[in-house]
Amino acid sequence: MGALQKISKPIIYLALMSLCIYLAQAMQTATFGMLAVAVLFLGAWLFYAFAFGLDFRACLVFSTFFFVKPFIPTFYVVLVLLAFSLLTQYYQERRKLLWPYPLATAILVATAFYGLIRSRAPGSALPYFFSTAIVPTLLFICFANSKIDAKLFDLWVRLIVYINVFLAFIGVIVALLNPTKRLGSLWITAMTINGFYLMGLFFAIALGIREKDKNKSLLWYLGAVIIFLGMVYTYTRMALLAVFFGFFLMMLKMKRFRLIGIIILLLIPLLIPASMLERVQSTFSFDMSIFIRLFAWYHALRQISLHPFFGIGISTWETWYRGVVPFSFLYAEHPHNLFLRIFVEIGVFGFISYFWIIYRVLKDFRNNVVKRSQEPYYWVIYIGVLSLLFSCLTDIFIQQYSISLAFWTCLAFMYMLSRQQIADNEDT
């Protein structure tokens, strides 16, 4: 571990250099509109920084605006801003640089980078490389070297819910105006936004349970209903199943929620407009997408058996699979399973590192925060993350650049709150 700590700076600098190289390449292919959005986002941050400072906490709060309308250029701008705030703070305070999970993150970055250079589709592979390896590594390092507390986490959760309600409200209006189309509010992909909706839904319920004022609590629950309607209008089957999965866990773990949960489940059909009932019912009936997924899973397992150690490369599936499927309608852009995709792309070492980090963070958060605090608020947050992982059984939500930032930020908060709880227990 000591050797890893010594090489932590060069690895961080290498990651930043690779980010800069990608930005330089992206500048050559990006459209004027995308560059304009990135420049406007950076300009907004400059005004924000003059008002609230350059520290990581302020930058983290500002980064939540990225979720209003995610773009790849703004995604990289956010990463640059977070890294810049970390370096600024580091050189000002001159403290020892802390690096959580150094072995796991080093293996993850190494295997992902090896998967990147072996990719047959480097253009589409780069965002997945950053969302898979750089985002978690950078966020954990930023959080470990910054002053993070429960109040900042609560503020971040509230901002995520505000943005979710805003997007869901617009999404419902857009869906009513375009009943035959599948539109995801302001986001480009309707399916991807469901992962963000899923986090916002459970965050809103958590805030409603925690709020002592009944009127304010009802407002949070109303926000949860609006977010759920936004999910319904994008009709992603697995996201809706993940909601029921989360409700089941809440009824199982929280006695006070059992009656409320049953009532909510019974009222859900009444909350869905008649024009949408047929759409929701169709998601639970057999269609060709189920066969497409099963076919993709079969070939993903075959590739894992053929390339178990380092995988086939990030996004290589996109081009390789076109030559495998006998008919074009069976084509799938990815294996439609996060666990299979990670294994297929970066192999067993990257797979173990990636999911070990997730497992370790969730385990520590459950043992050191959820159980010891006995607050339903943290239980629901924890269940929300589990529900998002459950939804990844047929999708890759947390590997999408727009969701990865929210997911790993939440896990970084969980990591810090768990460490603070351990420190408080040692002091007493």
Residue pairs with C-beta under 8 A, 6 or more apart in sequence:
1 102
1 103
4 99
4 102
4 103
4 106
5 99
5 102
8 97
8 99
8 102
9 97
11 106
11 109
12 97
12 141
15 109
15 134
15 137
15 138
16 83
18 113
18 134
19 76
19 79
19 80
19 83
19 130
19 134
22 76
22 126
22 130
23 76
23 80
26 72
26 73
26 76
27 35
29 123
30 38
30 73
34 71
34 72
34 73
35 73
37 69
37 71
37 73
37 74
38 71
38 73
38 74
38 76
38 77
41 65
41 66
41 73
41 74
41 77
42 77
42 81
44 62
44 65
45 59
45 62
45 77
45 81
48 58
48 62
49 58
49 59
52 58
52 61
52 62
54 84
54 85
54 88
55 85
55 88
55 89
55 146
56 82
56 85
56 86
56 89
56 142
56 145
56 146
57 146
57 147
57 148
57 152
58 85
59 81
59 82
59 84
59 85
60 82
60 142
60 152
60 156
60 409
61 155
61 156
61 159
62 81
63 78
63 81
63 82
63 405
63 409
64 156
64 159
64 160
64 163
65 163
66 74
66 75
66 78
66 405
67 160
67 163
67 167
67 196
67 402
67 405
67 406
68 163
68 166
68 167
68 186
69 186
69 187
70 187
70 188
70 401
70 402
72 127
72 401
75 127
75 130
75 401
75 402
75 405
76 130
78 405
79 130
79 134
79 135
79 138
82 138
82 139
82 142
83 138
83 142
85 142
86 138
86 141
86 142
86 145
86 146
89 145
89 146
90 97
90 145
95 145
97 141
97 145
98 141
98 144
98 145
99 105
99 140
99 141
99 144
100 140
100 141
100 143
100 144
100 415
101 140
101 357
101 360
104 353
104 356
104 357
105 133
105 136
105 137
105 140
105 353
105 357
107 349
107 350
107 352
107 353
108 132
108 133
108 136
108 137
108 346
108 350
108 353
108 354
108 357
109 133
109 134
109 137
111 133
111 310
111 311
111 346
111 347
111 349
111 350
111 353
112 129
112 132
112 133
112 314
112 346
112 350
113 129
113 133
114 310
114 346
115 125
115 129
115 310
115 311
115 313
115 314
115 345
115 346
115 347
115 350
116 122
116 125
116 126
116 129
116 313
116 314
117 313
118 310
118 312
118 313
118 314
118 316
119 125
119 313
119 314
119 315
119 316
120 313
120 315
120 316
120 318
120 319
120 320
121 315
121 316
121 318
121 319
122 315
124 315
124 318
125 313
125 314
125 315
125 316
127 401
128 314
128 315
128 345
128 399
128 401
129 314
130 401
131 399
131 400
131 401
131 404
131 405
132 314
132 342
132 346
132 354
132 399
132 404
135 404
135 405
135 408
136 357
136 404
136 408
136 411
136 412
139 408
139 409
139 411
139 412
140 408
140 412
140 415
142 412
143 412
143 413
143 415
143 416
144 415
144 416
148 413
148 416
148 417
148 420
149 420
150 417
152 413
153 413
153 417
156 409
156 413
157 203
157 206
157 207
157 381
158 207
160 199
160 200
160 203
160 406
161 200
161 203
161 204
161 207
161 220
161 223
161 227
163 200
164 196
164 197
164 199
164 200
164 201
164 203
164 204
164 223
164 227
164 230
165 200
165 204
165 223
165 226
165 227
167 185
167 186
167 187
167 193
167 196
167 197
167 230
168 185
168 197
168 200
168 226
168 227
168 228
168 229
168 230
168 231
169 226
169 230
170 185
170 186
171 183
171 184
171 185
171 193
171 230
171 233
171 234
172 226
172 229
172 230
172 233
174 183
174 185
174 233
175 181
175 183
175 233
175 234
175 276
179 275
182 190
182 234
182 235
183 190
183 233
183 234
184 190
184 191
184 192
184 193
184 194
184 234
185 193
185 230
187 193
187 196
187 402
189 400
190 234
190 236
191 234
191 236
191 395
192 397
192 400
192 402
192 403
193 230
193 234
193 402
194 231
194 234
194 236
194 239
194 391
194 397
195 239
195 388
195 391
195 395
195 397
195 398
195 400
195 403
195 407
196 402
196 403
196 406
197 227
197 228
197 230
197 231
197 234
197 239
198 231
198 239
198 242
198 243
198 246
198 384
198 387
198 388
198 391
198 397
199 384
199 385
199 388
199 406
199 407
199 410
200 227
201 224
201 227
201 228
201 231
201 243
201 384
202 246
202 380
202 381
202 383
202 384
202 387
203 380
203 381
203 384
204 220
204 221
204 223
204 224
204 227
205 220
205 221
205 224
205 250
205 380
206 376
206 377
206 378
206 380
206 381
206 384
207 220
207 377
208 217
208 218
208 219
208 220
208 221
208 224
209 217
209 257
209 376
209 377
209 380
210 375
210 376
210 377
211 217
211 220
225 271
228 243
228 268
228 271
229 271
229 272
231 239
231 240
231 243
232 240
232 272
232 276
232 279
232 280
233 276
235 276
235 279
235 280
235 282
235 283
236 283
236 395
237 283
237 284
237 394
238 391
238 393
238 394
238 395
239 391
240 280
240 283
241 390
241 391
242 387
242 388
242 390
242 391
243 387
244 265
245 386
245 387
245 390
246 383
246 384
246 386
246 387
246 390
247 261
247 264
247 265
249 383
249 386
249 387
250 257
250 261
250 379
250 380
250 383
251 257
251 258
251 261
251 262
253 379
253 383
254 376
254 379
256 376
257 376
269 277
272 280
288 329
291 330
292 329
292 330
292 331
292 332
292 336
293 332
293 336
293 337
293 394
295 325
295 330
295 332
296 321
296 332
296 334
296 335
296 336
296 337
297 335
297 336
297 337
297 340
299 321
299 324
299 335
300 317
300 335
300 337
300 340
300 341
300 343
300 344
301 340
303 311
303 312
303 344
304 340
304 343
304 344
307 344
307 347
308 347
308 348
309 347
309 348
309 349
310 346
310 347
310 349
310 350
311 343
311 344
311 345
311 346
311 347
311 350
312 320
312 344
312 345
313 345
314 345
314 346
315 345
316 345
317 333
317 334
317 335
317 341
317 344
317 345
318 333
318 334
321 331
321 332
322 331
325 331
325 332
334 341
334 396
335 341
335 344
336 394
336 395
336 396
337 392
337 393
337 394
337 395
337 396
338 389
338 392
338 393
338 395
338 396
338 397
338 398
338 399
339 351
339 355
339 392
339 393
341 396
341 399
342 350
342 351
342 354
342 355
342 399
343 351
346 354
357 411
358 389
358 411
361 411
361 414
361 415
361 418
362 382
362 385
362 386
362 411
362 414
364 414
364 415
364 418
364 419
365 378
365 382
365 414
365 415
365 417
365 418
366 382
367 418
368 417
368 418
368 421
368 422
368 425
369 378
369 414
369 417
369 418
369 421
370 378
370 379
370 382
372 421
372 425
373 421
381 410
385 407
385 410
385 411
385 414
388 397
388 398
388 407
389 398
391 397
392 398
397 403
397 407
398 404
398 407
398 408
